[in-house]
Structure formats: C-alpha cells, structure tokens
Amino acid sequence: MPSDQSPVWLLKKYGTGNVHGPVSFEKLLEWANAAQINPQVSISEDGSIWNKAPMIEGLKMDWL
C-alpha cells in the first residue's frame, strides 16, 4: 500500500470519463471508506495505466 501522501492519484468516473485529481492516496482511501467510489471507477498513478478501484489493494474495497 502506498504510504506517500503526495497528490499523484487520478480518478476517472465511469460513464462520463471525467477525471478528478491529482489527490493523495489517503484521500482515495477516505472516499472508498465512505462508499463514494463505486466499483466501475478507474484509478491511475500516471494517467496512462488505469485499474478499476477494487483492484487497488490498498483501498480495501473487498466488501464488494
């Protein structure tokens, strides 16, 4: 799990493709814990490789 608090993470909304960020990993974790990130959202550290939010192990979205 990333420990760096620097805002390098991007979040891409499903459907609209709107990109939000950069934000810190801590902010992503906060959103995930508040169920503000749905399973179709994509997340990237570099803007070129995107993964579905549940695939980001550190977000602990295994409640899905």
N, C-alpha and C positions, 0 to 999 in steps of 0.2 A: 504494500500500500504506500503510495507516495506520501512523504512527510513534508515536502516543500510547500510552503504557503503562498508562493508566488503565483499570480494570476495567469496561468497558461492554458487552462482548460476551456474548451468551446463546447457549447450545447446546441444541437440542431433539432428544432421542433419537427415532429412527424406531421406530414400533411402540407404545412406551409413552407418548410425548408428554412424558416427564419433561424439565423444563427445568433446566439447570445454569448457574450463573454468578450474577452477572457475573464475567468473567475478562478478563484483558488479552489483546490480540491476540497478544502474544508467547507466552502460554500456549496459545492455539489453534494457533499455528504449531508449537509443541513437540509437541502432541498429534497434529497432522497428520503431522509428520515421523516420529513413532513409530508411524504407522498405527493410532492409537487413535480416529480419526474416520473413519467409513465414509461412502460417497457419499450415503446416504439421510439423514444428519444434516442438520438445518436450523440456520442461524446467523442471528442478528439483532443489530443495534446498539441497537434501540429497543423490541423486544418486540412490534412490530406488523407489520413487514415482515420476512419470513423468506425466506432463499435456501438452496438446497442447498449443502453445503460446497464441492463442486468449482467452484461459480460464484463463490466468493470468491477473486479473482485472487491476492491476497497469500498465500494458503495453499499455493499451488503444488501443487495436487493433480492436476496434469496427467499424472501417472503412471497415472491411471485409463485 
